[in-house]
């Protein structure tokens, strides 16, 4: 979860997060392993992109609910390091209509694991 669409962000820790969810971005990575038929070498590829939070909520099923579940279950050290303290409450407020439609409790205890 980022507040800037720039792919390279050398400073990870932040003390604040942009108030407007329209500015929130998610770094999305697709990683693959392939075995080359002739040499039998294994190739690792990674494709990185950035998508807006609004786009992710609109196009990925249960995304808003899953973000809340993740933020509620993340260790305090991670929340502090990433600058995500309080984001779960703000996320629930901004995307309440999406969360109410899903009809699913986003708390970590409701995880099917």
Steps between C-alpha positions, in 0.01 A plus 500: 500500500655827386398863478707562186487317165879516450637145472838578662458634852830473687356621833263240642411649838256791517332668792177595317281378223314708245149574628333456162444136400492612137878544539557153644687256277581132521821350372402183316758236411466195280781253554561188294747213483558328168716208408668532160454179302846466342732624775271409791595836653241664722406860421341727758301795364323779677262759362421796722223752451312752709118513514278745681308387807176604335580284195591202718178530703295527180661205319629251756229302684507548881803728474370764746412231756835325458696824549319566827563140613870534416539837674316376811725194519835666421754528783537844658865508387391469136226759534743746657778434248272535198310801637173304500390565860128581499451414133258213567253738666539755220467229234177372658360853507585578138391167355208428738258458210720232340554322832129497583419350160750217558317412823818357647659578835850632420651419840803264508304256718257437213777360279414152366859377566 
